[in-house]
Amino acid sequence: MATLPMDRASWPEDGRIGRITAGEYAGLHLLLAVEIDDCWAFYISGDPENRDADRLEADDFWAADEDAPRLVEEMAVEWADEARDAELEEAIFDIRSEWHRRRRRNALVRSVFRRPGRRD
């Protein structure tokens, strides 16, 4: 199991996907993303292809910067190969597409309201 350094500066903007192998969420998938206000978002889900959609196991919670590495270690997360990360996220969570739409919308709003001659 590869251990990933968990620092906000180098963590991918779209988070990382992994499989939880220990604890109450063992066997489920984790999408771990950096959030605002010194928090990390833990999005947890079973595999929608292998479960009844009405009983799909899912949860989400936020953890402070100082708690997130311990939680990931306790969950014994096995991180997905980066080459499969996007494919797995779309199949299991499919929330990055909404993040991308929001980012584009926010960038457009900022560009519309940017003062002439000002650089951000």
PyRosetta script that sets phi, psi and omega in degrees:
from pyrosetta import init, pose_from_sequence

init()
pose = pose_from_sequence("MATLPMDRASWPEDGRIGRITAGEYAGLHLLLAVEIDDCWAFYISGDPENRDADRLEADDFWAADEDAPRLVEEMAVEWADEARDAELEEAIFDIRSEWHRRRRRNALVRSVFRRPGRRD")
pose.set_psi(1, 123.8)
pose.set_omega(1, 180.0)
pose.set_phi(2, -82.1)
pose.set_psi(2, 133.1)
pose.set_omega(2, 175.8)
pose.set_phi(3, -93.6)
pose.set_psi(3, 129.9)
pose.set_omega(3, 178.8)
pose.set_phi(4, -100.9)
pose.set_psi(4, 138.4)
pose.set_omega(4, 174.2)
pose.set_phi(5, -66.7)
pose.set_psi(5, 133.1)
pose.set_omega(5, -176.5)
pose.set_phi(6, -107.6)
pose.set_psi(6, 79.3)
pose.set_omega(6, 173.3)
pose.set_phi(7, -124.5)
pose.set_psi(7, 142.2)
pose.set_omega(7, -174.7)
pose.set_phi(8, -58.2)
pose.set_psi(8, -37.7)
pose.set_omega(8, -174.5)
pose.set_phi(9, -65.5)
pose.set_psi(9, -36.0)
pose.set_omega(9, -175.6)
pose.set_phi(10, -104.1)
pose.set_psi(10, -4.3)
pose.set_omega(10, -179.3)
pose.set_phi(11, -71.9)
pose.set_psi(11, 137.1)
pose.set_omega(11, -179.0)
pose.set_phi(12, -58.4)
pose.set_psi(12, 140.0)
pose.set_omega(12, -178.4)
pose.set_phi(13, -56.5)
pose.set_psi(13, -33.5)
pose.set_omega(13, -179.7)
pose.set_phi(14, -93.1)
pose.set_psi(14, 10.6)
pose.set_omega(14, 179.0)
pose.set_phi(15, 77.2)
pose.set_psi(15, -173.6)
pose.set_omega(15, 178.1)
pose.set_phi(16, -133.3)
pose.set_psi(16, 151.6)
pose.set_omega(16, 179.0)
pose.set_phi(17, -105.9)
pose.set_psi(17, 137.9)
pose.set_omega(17, 174.9)
pose.set_phi(18, -150.2)
pose.set_psi(18, 169.7)
pose.set_omega(18, 177.1)
pose.set_phi(19, -108.1)
pose.set_psi(19, 130.7)
pose.set_omega(19, 179.3)
pose.set_phi(20, -83.4)
pose.set_psi(20, 128.6)
pose.set_omega(20, -175.5)
pose.set_phi(21, -115.0)
pose.set_psi(21, -1.1)
pose.set_omega(21, -179.1)
pose.set_phi(22, -145.6)
pose.set_psi(22, 156.4)
pose.set_omega(22, 176.0)
pose.set_phi(23, 87.1)
pose.set_psi(23, -168.8)
pose.set_omega(23, -173.5)
pose.set_phi(24, -66.4)
pose.set_psi(24, -19.8)
pose.set_omega(24, -179.5)
pose.set_phi(25, -102.8)
pose.set_psi(25, 12.6)
pose.set_omega(25, -178.1)
pose.set_phi(26, -52.8)
pose.set_psi(26, 134.7)
pose.set_omega(26, 179.7)
pose.set_phi(27, 92.2)
pose.set_psi(27, -9.1)
pose.set_omega(27, 179.7)
pose.set_phi(28, -98.2)
pose.set_psi(28, 168.7)
pose.set_omega(28, -179.6)
pose.set_phi(29, -98.9)
pose.set_psi(29, 150.7)
pose.set_omega(29, 178.7)
pose.set_phi(30, -123.7)
pose.set_psi(30, 130.9)
pose.set_omega(30, 166.2)
pose.set_phi(31, -110.1)
pose.set_psi(31, 113.3)
pose.set_omega(31, -177.5)
pose.set_phi(32, -108.4)
pose.set_psi(32, 121.4)
pose.set_omega(32, -176.9)
pose.set_phi(33, -131.2)
pose.set_psi(33, 148.3)
pose.set_omega(33, 174.5)
pose.set_phi(34, -75.4)
pose.set_psi(34, 133.1)
pose.set_omega(34, 179.6)
pose.set_phi(35, -116.4)
pose.set_psi(35, -178.4)
pose.set_omega(35, 178.9)
pose.set_phi(36, -78.6)
pose.set_psi(36, 169.4)
pose.set_omega(36, 174.6)
pose.set_phi(37, 58.0)
pose.set_psi(37, 42.0)
pose.set_omega(37, 175.4)
pose.set_phi(38, 60.0)
pose.set_psi(38, 35.8)
pose.set_omega(38, 179.5)
pose.set_phi(39, -125.7)
pose.set_psi(39, 155.8)
pose.set_omega(39, 173.6)
pose.set_phi(40, -113.5)
pose.set_psi(40, 141.1)
pose.set_omega(40, 177.9)
pose.set_phi(41, -98.9)
pose.set_psi(41, 127.6)
pose.set_omega(41, 176.3)
pose.set_phi(42, -107.1)
pose.set_psi(42, 108.0)
pose.set_omega(42, 175.9)
pose.set_phi(43, -103.9)
pose.set_psi(43, 123.6)
pose.set_omega(43, -173.3)
pose.set_phi(44, -122.6)
pose.set_psi(44, 136.1)
pose.set_omega(44, 180.0)
pose.set_phi(45, -154.9)
pose.set_psi(45, 149.1)
pose.set_omega(45, 168.7)
pose.set_phi(46, -76.5)
pose.set_psi(46, 178.2)
pose.set_omega(46, 178.5)
pose.set_phi(47, -84.8)
pose.set_psi(47, 114.7)
pose.set_omega(47, -175.8)
pose.set_phi(48, -62.0)
pose.set_psi(48, -23.0)
pose.set_omega(48, 178.9)
pose.set_phi(49, -76.1)
pose.set_psi(49, -22.8)
pose.set_omega(49, -175.8)
pose.set_phi(50, -105.6)
pose.set_psi(50, 5.5)
pose.set_omega(50, -174.3)
pose.set_phi(51, -132.6)
pose.set_psi(51, 156.0)
pose.set_omega(51, 172.6)
pose.set_phi(52, -69.2)
pose.set_psi(52, 124.5)
pose.set_omega(52, -175.9)
pose.set_phi(53, -57.0)
pose.set_psi(53, -30.2)
pose.set_omega(53, 179.2)
pose.set_phi(54, -74.5)
pose.set_psi(54, -18.0)
pose.set_omega(54, -178.4)
pose.set_phi(55, -122.9)
pose.set_psi(55, 25.3)
pose.set_omega(55, 179.9)
pose.set_phi(56, -62.7)
pose.set_psi(56, 126.6)
pose.set_omega(56, 178.6)
pose.set_phi(57, -75.9)
pose.set_psi(57, 128.4)
pose.set_omega(57, 179.9)
pose.set_phi(58, -155.7)
pose.set_psi(58, 153.5)
pose.set_omega(58, 177.2)
pose.set_phi(59, -162.1)
pose.set_psi(59, 162.2)
pose.set_omega(59, 170.4)
pose.set_phi(60, -153.7)
pose.set_psi(60, 149.4)
pose.set_omega(60, 177.9)
pose.set_phi(61, -159.9)
pose.set_psi(61, 167.0)
pose.set_omega(61, 179.5)
pose.set_phi(62, -117.5)
pose.set_psi(62, 146.3)
pose.set_omega(62, 179.2)
pose.set_phi(63, -134.3)
pose.set_psi(63, 144.0)
pose.set_omega(63, 179.0)
pose.set_phi(64, -66.5)
pose.set_psi(64, 156.2)
pose.set_omega(64, 179.4)
pose.set_phi(65, -47.9)
pose.set_psi(65, -43.1)
pose.set_omega(65, -175.6)
pose.set_phi(66, -73.7)
pose.set_psi(66, -18.8)
pose.set_omega(66, -178.2)
pose.set_phi(67, -97.6)
pose.set_psi(67, -26.4)
pose.set_omega(67, -172.9)
pose.set_phi(68, -58.6)
pose.set_psi(68, -47.4)
pose.set_omega(68, -179.7)
pose.set_phi(69, -59.5)
pose.set_psi(69, -39.2)
pose.set_omega(69, 179.0)
pose.set_phi(70, -63.8)
pose.set_psi(70, -42.6)
pose.set_omega(70, 180.0)
pose.set_phi(71, -63.7)
pose.set_psi(71, -42.6)
pose.set_omega(71, 178.1)
pose.set_phi(72, -62.7)
pose.set_psi(72, -41.4)
pose.set_omega(72, 178.4)
pose.set_phi(73, -64.7)
pose.set_psi(73, -44.3)
pose.set_omega(73, 178.4)
pose.set_phi(74, -62.6)
pose.set_psi(74, -33.4)
pose.set_omega(74, 178.2)
pose.set_phi(75, -77.4)
pose.set_psi(75, -12.8)
pose.set_omega(75, -177.6)
pose.set_phi(76, 49.8)
pose.set_psi(76, 58.0)
pose.set_omega(76, -176.4)
pose.set_phi(77, -71.5)
pose.set_psi(77, 130.9)
pose.set_omega(77, 172.4)
pose.set_phi(78, -102.8)
pose.set_psi(78, 111.5)
pose.set_omega(78, -174.4)
pose.set_phi(79, -75.5)
pose.set_psi(79, 140.3)
pose.set_omega(79, 178.1)
pose.set_phi(80, -69.3)
pose.set_psi(80, 153.5)
pose.set_omega(80, 173.1)
pose.set_phi(81, -60.6)
pose.set_psi(81, 132.6)
pose.set_omega(81, -177.9)
pose.set_phi(82, -56.8)
pose.set_psi(82, -28.8)
pose.set_omega(82, 179.8)
pose.set_phi(83, -66.7)
pose.set_psi(83, -24.8)
pose.set_omega(83, -179.5)
pose.set_phi(84, -104.0)
pose.set_psi(84, -3.3)
pose.set_omega(84, -173.5)
pose.set_phi(85, -55.1)
pose.set_psi(85, -52.1)
pose.set_omega(85, -176.7)
pose.set_phi(86, -63.8)
pose.set_psi(86, -42.2)
pose.set_omega(86, 179.4)
pose.set_phi(87, -61.5)
pose.set_psi(87, -45.9)
pose.set_omega(87, 179.6)
pose.set_phi(88, -65.2)
pose.set_psi(88, -42.4)
pose.set_omega(88, -179.8)
pose.set_phi(89, -60.3)
pose.set_psi(89, -44.5)
pose.set_omega(89, -179.0)
pose.set_phi(90, -64.6)
pose.set_psi(90, -40.4)
pose.set_omega(90, -178.3)
pose.set_phi(91, -71.4)
pose.set_psi(91, -33.9)
pose.set_omega(91, -172.9)
pose.set_phi(92, -98.4)
pose.set_psi(92, -47.6)
pose.set_omega(92, -173.4)
pose.set_phi(93, -108.3)
pose.set_psi(93, -49.8)
pose.set_omega(93, -177.0)
pose.set_phi(94, 52.8)
pose.set_psi(94, 48.7)
pose.set_omega(94, 175.3)
pose.set_phi(95, -112.7)
pose.set_psi(95, -14.2)
pose.set_omega(95, 178.9)
pose.set_phi(96, -63.6)
pose.set_psi(96, -35.1)
pose.set_omega(96, -179.7)
pose.set_phi(97, -59.6)
pose.set_psi(97, -37.0)
pose.set_omega(97, 176.7)
pose.set_phi(98, -69.0)
pose.set_psi(98, -40.2)
pose.set_omega(98, 177.0)
pose.set_phi(99, -58.5)
pose.set_psi(99, -43.9)
pose.set_omega(99, -178.4)
pose.set_phi(100, -64.4)
pose.set_psi(100, -41.7)
pose.set_omega(100, 177.4)
pose.set_phi(101, -61.0)
pose.set_psi(101, -43.9)
pose.set_omega(101, 179.9)
pose.set_phi(102, -63.5)
pose.set_psi(102, -42.5)
pose.set_omega(102, 179.6)
pose.set_phi(103, -62.5)
pose.set_psi(103, -43.5)
pose.set_omega(103, 178.4)
pose.set_phi(104, -63.2)
pose.set_psi(104, -43.8)
pose.set_omega(104, 179.6)
pose.set_phi(105, -62.8)
pose.set_psi(105, -45.0)
pose.set_omega(105, 178.9)
pose.set_phi(106, -63.7)
pose.set_psi(106, -39.5)
pose.set_omega(106, 178.4)
pose.set_phi(107, -65.5)
pose.set_psi(107, -39.3)
pose.set_omega(107, 178.2)
pose.set_phi(108, -64.4)
pose.set_psi(108, -45.1)
pose.set_omega(108, 179.3)
pose.set_phi(109, -60.6)
pose.set_psi(109, -45.0)
pose.set_omega(109, 178.8)
pose.set_phi(110, -61.7)
pose.set_psi(110, -39.2)
pose.set_omega(110, -178.6)
pose.set_phi(111, -70.4)
pose.set_psi(111, -33.6)
pose.set_omega(111, 178.8)
pose.set_phi(112, -68.0)
pose.set_psi(112, -38.2)
pose.set_omega(112, -175.3)
pose.set_phi(113, -96.9)
pose.set_psi(113, 5.5)
pose.set_omega(113, 178.6)
pose.set_phi(114, -70.5)
pose.set_psi(114, 135.4)
pose.set_omega(114, 178.2)
pose.set_phi(115, -71.4)
pose.set_psi(115, 140.2)
pose.set_omega(115, 177.8)
pose.set_phi(116, -58.4)
pose.set_psi(116, 138.4)
pose.set_omega(116, 177.2)
pose.set_phi(117, 81.6)
pose.set_psi(117, -5.5)
pose.set_omega(117, -179.4)
pose.set_phi(118, -95.6)
pose.set_psi(118, 137.2)
pose.set_omega(118, 176.4)
pose.set_phi(119, -109.8)
pose.set_psi(119, 131.7)
pose.set_omega(119, 178.6)
pose.set_phi(120, -100.3)
pose.dump_pdb("model.pdb")
